Amino acid sequence: MTDTAIPAERPFAENEEEARERAQQRYSVDPFAEIKPSLLSSADISRYVNETGMLFPFDKTKLKSASYEVRPGGKFIYWQKKDGKTCKVEKTITKSTSSLVLPANSISYIQAEPYFRLPLYIAVRFNLRIKHVHRGILLGTGPIVDPGFSGQLLIPIHNLTSTDYEINLNPADEDDGLIWIEFTKTTFDASRDNLAKFDQNKKDKSPNYYLHEANGGNPILSSIHDGIEDAKAQAQSAAKSATSLRNLGIVAIVAVLVGISALVLSGYNIASGSLSLSTSVRQNMLPLATSEQRHEQDLVSLRQALDEETAKNVALVASLNALEHHIQAVELKQRIRPRGHRH
């Protein structure tokens, strides 16, 4: 029997120590050299996990045709703003944890449950389950998990919705997965790839290590939150402007009643138009705080409202000009009429 053969009916690793021993034995020696470099099928994923211990714990029922379903397990971390302060929330996911709640408009970091010990000839990619994507949840994907990686994956999850989002973690349910992982065999050759080694200083690290490396230990918050706060501030500013314009409108009405001039009347009407515009702006700004997905639609509505108000103001100015000409004509007739009586 060669060193690449597998004992018949060999069971999967039953504990971390056994998985670690298999990973060390097969770290640079491919037990299935006959399998060509490619995306691994479910059968080959199972074979490699069995022989190399590259994934523990492992559940064959979670296999799909070319991927493996993984549930969260380990740390759950996010930052939130409260009473003007930013605080870090860190929780531990256990077997008894029934669910996780992603705060609205947030970015959270979740560890995947399995411990990975990838050999030098297997790379990993992961993607969020499509049902979560359809519900407005996104996963930070893109980089490959390089061959040689050892540790638990730390996954950034974005909740782009305006409501909290609950992820089911009940092990008794089939619907407790979070991500799908695919495994790709590379063209690694120990005889020529002696420099392609995973950095030993980046193995078996904690979530806080990765977060510190990414942002120097500073809070990591979604930009959506700040956008909502800006929208609220602009709405409040619009409300204050509306109050000021309303007061100016009352003064203008009184001035018109005592007959100051048609010009003051014009100013009042323009101010009233501005009040309507400010109210429209406020009404269109508030929905921005509820859903990022409606952002573009709200901006279109706002532009339409601005165009309508501009048209109204132009019409008002034209009407006032016509009224002023009419008043001047009446006054001219009144000055001419007494001369006609003298005749």
C-alpha positions in Angstrom: 0.0 0.0 0.0 1.4 3.4 -1.0 1.3 6.5 1.2 -1.4 8.0 -0.9 -3.9 5.1 -0.4 -6.8 5.4 2.0 -7.8 2.6 4.4 -11.2 1.1 3.5 -14.2 2.7 5.3 -12.0 5.1 7.1 -14.1 7.2 9.5 -13.9 11.0 9.6 -11.9 12.6 12.3 -13.8 12.4 15.6 -12.1 15.3 17.4 -9.8 18.3 16.9 -6.6 16.4 17.8 -7.3 13.7 15.2 -8.2 16.4 12.5 -4.9 18.2 13.3 -2.8 15.1 13.0 -4.3 14.3 9.5 -3.8 17.9 8.4 -0.1 17.8 9.4 0.4 14.5 7.6 -1.1 15.7 4.3 -0.2 19.4 4.5 2.0 19.2 1.4 1.4 15.7 0.1 -1.7 15.3 -2.0 -3.4 12.0 -1.2 -5.4 12.1 -4.5 -2.9 13.1 -7.1 -5.2 11.5 -9.8 -7.8 14.3 -9.2 -7.0 17.2 -11.6 -6.9 20.8 -10.4 -10.5 21.9 -10.5 -13.5 22.9 -8.4 -14.1 19.8 -6.2 -17.4 17.9 -6.4 -19.2 16.8 -3.2 -17.7 13.3 -3.4 -14.1 14.7 -3.7 -14.8 17.3 -0.9 -15.8 14.4 1.4 -12.7 12.4 0.4 -10.3 15.3 1.0 -11.9 16.2 4.4 -11.7 12.5 5.4 -8.0 12.2 4.5 -6.6 15.6 5.3 -8.7 16.8 8.2 -9.0 20.2 6.4 -12.4 20.9 7.9 -13.7 20.0 11.4 -16.4 19.4 12.4 -17.8 18.0 9.2 -21.4 16.9 8.4 -21.9 15.0 5.1 -25.6 16.0 5.1 -24.5 19.6 4.5 -22.9 18.8 1.1 -24.3 20.1 -2.2 -23.1 19.1 -5.6 -20.0 21.3 -5.5 -20.2 23.1 -2.1 -20.6 22.7 1.6 -23.0 24.5 3.9 -21.6 26.2 7.0 -23.4 27.6 10.0 -22.0 30.4 12.3 -20.0 29.4 15.4 -17.6 31.3 17.5 -17.6 35.1 17.8 -20.3 37.6 16.7 -19.0 41.2 16.7 -20.4 44.6 15.7 -20.3 48.3 16.7 -23.2 50.5 17.5 -23.8 54.2 18.3 -25.8 54.9 21.4 -26.2 58.2 23.2 -23.5 59.8 21.1 -21.0 57.1 21.9 -19.8 54.1 19.8 -19.6 50.8 21.7 -18.4 47.4 20.7 -20.8 44.4 21.0 -19.1 41.0 21.2 -21.0 37.7 21.8 -20.1 34.0 21.7 -22.1 31.7 19.5 -22.6 28.2 21.1 -24.6 25.1 20.2 -27.5 26.5 22.3 -27.6 29.8 20.5 -30.9 29.7 18.6 -30.5 32.8 16.5 -28.4 35.9 15.7 -29.9 39.4 15.1 -28.1 41.7 12.7 -28.9 45.3 13.6 -30.5 47.5 10.9 -28.1 49.4 8.6 -25.1 47.7 10.1 -22.0 45.6 9.4 -21.3 42.6 11.6 -18.5 40.1 11.8 -19.4 36.4 12.3 -17.1 33.4 12.6 -17.9 30.3 10.7 -18.2 27.2 12.9 -15.7 24.8 11.3 -12.0 25.0 12.0 -10.1 25.0 8.7 -6.6 23.4 8.2 -6.1 23.8 4.4 -3.3 21.8 2.8 -1.1 23.7 0.3 -3.1 22.4 -2.7 -6.6 23.4 -1.6 -8.1 27.0 -1.8 -11.5 28.1 -0.5 -14.1 30.6 -1.5 -17.4 31.3 0.3 -20.7 33.0 -0.6 -23.8 33.9 1.4 -26.9 31.7 1.0 -29.0 33.3 -1.8 -32.1 33.6 0.4 -30.3 36.1 2.6 -29.1 38.1 -0.4 -32.7 38.4 -1.7 -33.7 39.8 1.7 -31.1 42.6 1.6 -28.2 41.0 3.4 -24.8 41.0 1.7 -21.6 39.2 2.5 -18.1 40.7 2.0 -16.6 38.2 -0.5 -14.0 38.3 -3.1 -10.6 37.3 -1.7 -9.6 33.6 -1.8 -8.8 31.8 1.4 -5.3 30.7 0.4 -4.0 27.2 0.7 -2.3 26.6 4.0 -4.7 28.8 6.0 -5.5 27.6 9.5 -8.3 28.9 11.7 -11.9 29.9 11.7 -13.2 32.2 8.9 -14.3 35.7 10.0 -17.1 36.9 7.7 -18.4 40.5 7.3 -22.1 40.6 6.9 -23.9 43.8 5.8 -27.6 44.4 6.7 -28.7 47.0 4.2 -32.3 47.0 5.4 -34.0 49.4 7.8 -35.0 46.6 10.2 -33.1 44.1 12.3 -32.5 40.8 10.6 -32.6 37.4 12.4 -30.5 34.4 11.3 -31.8 31.0 12.4 -29.2 28.9 14.2 -31.3 26.1 15.5 -29.3 22.9 14.8 -32.6 20.9 14.7 -33.7 22.9 11.6 -32.4 22.3 8.1 -32.4 26.0 7.5 -29.6 26.9 9.9 -26.8 27.6 7.4 -25.3 30.9 6.6 -22.7 30.4 3.8 -21.8 28.0 1.1 -18.1 27.1 0.8 -16.5 25.8 -2.4 -13.1 24.0 -2.5 -10.7 24.3 -5.5 -7.7 22.1 -6.0 -4.7 24.1 -7.3 -1.7 23.2 -9.5 0.6 23.0 -6.4 3.7 21.0 -6.9 5.9 20.5 -3.9 9.0 20.1 -6.1 8.7 23.6 -7.6 6.4 25.5 -5.3 8.7 25.5 -2.3 8.2 29.3 -1.8 4.4 29.2 -1.8 4.0 28.8 1.9 1.3 30.4 4.0 2.6 33.0 6.5 2.8 31.1 9.8 2.3 34.4 11.7 -1.2 34.6 10.3 -2.4 31.2 11.3 -4.8 30.4 14.1 -5.6 34.0 14.9 -8.5 35.5 16.9 -11.2 37.7 15.4 -9.9 40.7 17.2 -6.5 40.1 15.6 -8.0 40.4 12.1 -10.1 43.4 13.0 -7.1 45.2 14.5 -5.1 44.4 11.4 -7.9 45.8 9.3 -8.6 49.0 11.2 -6.1 49.5 13.9 -8.6 48.5 16.6 -10.9 51.4 15.7 -14.7 50.9 15.4 -16.0 49.6 12.0 -19.4 51.0 11.2 -21.6 50.9 8.1 -21.7 54.2 6.2 -25.5 53.8 6.0 -25.8 54.8 9.6 -24.0 58.1 9.1 -26.1 58.7 5.9 -29.3 58.3 8.0 -28.0 60.7 10.6 -27.2 63.3 7.9 -30.7 62.9 6.5 -32.3 63.5 9.9 -30.2 66.6 10.4 -31.1 67.9 7.0 -34.8 67.2 7.7 -34.6 69.1 11.0 -32.8 72.0 9.2 -35.6 72.1 6.6 -38.2 72.2 9.4 -36.5 75.2 11.0 -36.3 76.9 7.6 -40.0 76.2 7.0 -40.9 77.8 10.4 -38.9 81.0 9.5 -40.4 81.2 6.1 -43.9 80.8 7.5 -43.3 83.8 9.9 -42.1 85.9 7.0 -45.2 84.9 5.1 -47.5 86.3 7.8 -45.6 89.6 7.8 -46.0 89.8 4.0 -49.7 89.2 4.2 -50.2 92.0 6.7 -48.1 94.3 4.5 -50.3 93.5 1.4 -53.4 94.1 3.4 -52.3 97.7 4.3 -51.3 98.2 0.7 -47.6 98.5 0.8 -47.0 97.4 -2.8 -47.4 94.6 -5.3 -43.7 93.8 -4.9 -44.2 92.8 -1.3 -47.0 90.6 -2.4 -44.6 89.0 -4.9 -42.1 88.4 -2.2 -44.7 86.7 0.0 -45.8 84.4 -2.7 -42.3 83.4 -3.6 -41.6 82.8 0.2 -44.8 80.7 0.3 -43.5 78.7 -2.7 -40.2 78.2 -0.8 -42.1 77.0 2.2 -43.9 74.4 0.1 -40.5 73.4 -1.4 -39.0 73.1 2.1 -41.9 70.9 3.2 -41.5 68.8 0.0 -37.8 68.4 0.7 -38.4 67.3 4.2 -41.1 64.8 3.2 -38.7 63.4 0.6 -35.7 63.3 2.9 -37.4 61.2 5.6 -37.8 58.1 3.5 -34.0 58.1 3.0 -33.7 57.1 6.6 -35.9 54.0 6.1 -34.3 52.2 3.2 -31.1 52.5 1.2 -32.8 50.6 -1.6 -35.4 53.4 -2.1 -32.7 56.1 -2.1 -32.5 56.6 -5.8 -36.3 56.6 -6.2 -36.6 59.3 -3.5 -34.0 61.5 -5.2 -35.9 61.3 -8.5 -39.1 62.3 -6.6 -37.3 65.2 -5.0 -36.0 66.5 -8.3 -39.5 66.3 -9.7 -40.8 68.3 -6.7 -38.1 70.9 -7.2 -39.1 71.2 -10.9 -42.7 71.6 -10.0 -42.0 74.3 -7.4 -39.8 76.2 -9.8 -42.6 76.2 -12.4 -45.1 77.4 -9.8 -42.8 80.3 -8.8 -42.3 81.3 -12.4 -46.1 81.3 -12.9 -46.6 83.4 -9.7 -44.1 86.0 -10.8 -45.8 86.2 -14.2 -49.2 86.6 -12.5 -47.9 89.3 -10.2 -46.4 91.2 -13.1 -49.7 91.1 -14.9 -51.5 92.3 -11.7 -49.0 95.1 -11.3 -49.6 96.3 -14.9 -53.4 96.1 -14.3 -53.1 98.2 -11.1 -51.0 100.8 -13.0 -53.6 101.0 -15.7 -56.4 101.5 -13.2 -54.4 104.2 -11.4 -53.8 105.9 -14.8 -57.5 105.9 -15.6 -58.3 107.4 -12.2 -55.9 110.3 -12.8 -57.4 110.9 -16.3 -61.1 110.7 -15.2 -61.4 114.1 -13.3 -60.2 116.0 -16.3 -63.1 114.5 -18.3 -65.6 115.9 -15.7 -64.2 119.4 -16.1 -65.0 119.3 -19.8 
